[in-house]
Amino acid sequence: MVPVTFSIIIPVYGTESLLPRAIDSVLGQTYRAIELIIVNDGSPGDECNSIVQGIVSDIPVRYIRKAANEGLFLARKTGIAAAKNDYIIHLDSDDSLSLEACEILTESLEVADVDYIEFAYRWIASDEKRIMLPEIDTRSLVSLLANKCSHTIWNKCYSRAFLAEVYSGMPDFYAVMLEDYYQSAIIEHLAKRRSSIRRSLYDYHVGIGVTGAGATRTLDGLARVATSRDNVFSNITEYFSRIGREDAVACAGIYREAQIIEALDMATDFESFRVVTGGLDAAYIQYLVFRKTHDRNSEATGRLDSLERTYRPFVSSFDLLALIIRNIKRIFRKKS
């Protein structure tokens, strides 16, 4: 029997301090028919280069260094294009694989021809650990797009032939957040053969990577998040509209609104508020601020009514309007 082979892809941007743990979890695999592909996504400095140059292993290590940062989505896409082995595993640079992961996956792949296998993983926070089981039996395209199930891509092992075909139809765009949501939606739509393993093969470390809490403390970081969000949802809308899946488009639209509301928690002043709500009309945002600053002024009532009629079409529900206003009030309370 021809041995099963794996390509394990690690994208890197600004996470060099955590990278050695991820690399060691690959080089220490009990199953050795693997290759490691490290994609340096334009990470500042030479630390990533130094780490890779220091690797000593019988496992082939391929290093791809990009001239500029293009985002996690395109870093993974680059790794997939470079992969040579039968199956692909995505490993984030701040996480790690179980040392038996490839050996356990091989046992299943030798008897099953699948587009992907989903496996359990450990969710690890500073004060808590959980085992997250596969959701393959309850996941559908609609439930995924509605965020009713997980849309992670790193707790799966994919057929390289399947994944290469999927990604060949994906346009290039910048995304460092929600990129798994986009990729998972296309993969779920196209996958025909799936299976699962209930053993935990991956350690997911919460909130310590480049898109952790610290990544949104600057306007540049917030802008990257907003750009990623807008790129992801515009590409999802285009893809599923083209194939006539209006149900998918509607679910994605609802989740986009939820993402904008969630992004308000990242805002600390009007400028950061403007950045994270980039998907809303600027004049509508100004109206909301106006409403906050004039809501106790009876002379402004007429103007408020007029403005509300003008800008009300920019939201799809009164609940959404109320949530935005509530969050603006919270922001201004912080400032005062």
C-alpha positions, 0 to 999 in steps of 0.5 A: 500500500502506498503510504498516506502523505501530509503537507502541513501549512503554517502561515506566519505574520508577527507571531514569531515568539509562538512559532517554535511551538507550532514547528516542534509539534510538526517535527515531532510527529510520530508519523513521518511521511509529511512535509512542513510548509512555512509561509512568511506573510511579509512579517516584519524583521528577520526573526522568522528567517532565523527560526527556519534556518535553525530547523534540523529535521529529516522532515522536508521543510519548505519556506516561502517568504512574501515581499509584503503582507497579504493576509492569512487567507492568501498565505494559506492559498499560497501554501496550498498551491505549493503543497505536494502531498496527498493531504493538507492540514492547516496549522496556525503559528500560535497553535500546535498539533497533537504529536500523534495527529498524522498517525491517527489520521492515517488510520482513517484515510487508509480506509476512507476516500474523503474530501476532508476529515474533521477532528476534535480539538482542545480550546485553551484559554488562560483559565479554562480548557475544553474539548470541542467535538466535530460538528459534521453531523449538524453542520450545513451551509446555511447553519454555517453562514448563519454562524450556528456552527463552527467555521474553523478550517484548521481542525480538518484534514483535506484532500489536496486534490479537492482543496486545490480545485476549491481554491483555484476558483477563489479570487485573491483578496485581503483577509485576516479575520473571518477568512475561515468563515469564507473558506469554510462556506465554499468548502462546505458547499463543494464537499461531497465526502466527509468523515470525522474523528472524535479524538482531539488532535489540535490545541487552539490557543485563544486570544494570543495570535496576531488577531487576538485582543491586542490586534484591535488596539490601533486604528490600523488594526481596526482598519484591517479588521473592517477591510477583512470583514467587508472583503469576506462578505462581498465575496461570499455574496458574489459567489452564492448570488452567482449560483442562485443560493439566495438563502445563503446570501440572506444568512451571510447578510444577517451575520454581517450585521451581527459582525458590525454590532460586535465590532462596536465593542472595539471602538473607543472614540468616533474615529475608531467607531467610523473605522469599524463601521465601514460597512455603514453609510457615513451620514447615517453614523453622523445621524446616530451621534447627533441623536445621542448628543441631542436626545434631550433637546426638545428643539431637535425633535423635528430634525431627529424625526426627519433624519431618522426617516432619511437614514432608516433604510441603511439598517434592516431592522429596528433592533439593529438600530437600537443596538447601534444607538445603545453602543454609541451611548456606551462609547460617549459615556466612556469619553465623559 
